[in-house]
Amino acid sequence: MIPRLINLFAASGPTVHIAPGTVWQIGGISITNSILYGWICIIGISAFLIWVARHITVKPKRGVIQYVEVAVSFITDLVESAFDDDKIGRKYVPYFVTLFFFILLNNWLGLLPIVGEGFKSGSLPLLRPFTGDLDGTLALGLVTMLLVYAASIRESGGPVRYFKHFFVGNPLNPIYLLVGILEIFTDLTRVISLSLRLFLNVAIGEILIAVFSYLGHIAAPLTALPFTLLEIAVGALQAYIFTILAVMYLAIAVNGANAHSDDLTEDDLPETIEVTPGEAVSG
């Protein structure tokens, strides 16, 4: 009985597109459905946030503006609290707020009925979620980590002091050297971990909604509704996780480099102390 149901489902099951499809060719450059929808989302998100910014007043407003203000305040507090020096964290609040809203709204806009099988270009969906494409999340993770590395080096005072925070002791010690190299390698894999985490959660959500829409037939909106609501929560959670991890990566590097610079070792002490006549030395 079960194998028969599996064969029936496999023969006429739902169509799930995981890989992006090329919808246009412009000058030899392939424009995929996920890139196309990513551009549309960027325009829509930018217009929405500009509208919100122009309608914010000193007196709090109700509705969507209030929720945006709460989210901005939450991310701002999150960023500032991650750094030992609040002034350093405050400089990077605009980027992390933008990152959070970009991922959040892209995840939610990917749940609209027009995405996926809603409109087609030939046999391919015309629009696919940008965060449901591994190429999209990989680019997002790469850009994020490049900015984190650049900011970490700048705040640390240079590449030497930045790389120093990977080594817990003297790098001439083979054990400390090996641990430091492993730490650097682990740090470089963060691009992949950020990208895969976001992609897999969005892609699995797409599959669940497609499967239960297919099983529901004419009642598809009802059978898929619980999973759509679940994906709304998952989309918000994944935007938060991506942002908090990026903040922590930057904060750990900056705080660690500053801690190294503040440590006073015997080598840092002067060999002699000159005291001019008339100065009192208290001991």
Secondary structure, DSSP 8 states (H G I E B T S, - for coil): -HHHHHHHHHHS------S--EEEEETTEEEEHHHHHHHHHHHHHHHHHHHHHHH--SS---THHHHHHHHHHHHHHHHHHHSSSHHHHHHTHHHHHHHHHHHHHHHHHTTSTTTTTTSEETTEES---GGGSHHHHHHHHHHHHHHHHHHHHHHHTSHHHHHHTT-SS-TTSHHHHHHHHHHHHHHHTHHHHHHHHHHHHHHHHHHHHHHHHHHHGGGHHHHHHHHHHHHHHHHHHHHHHHHHHHHHHHHHHHHHHHHHHH---GGGS-S-----TT-----
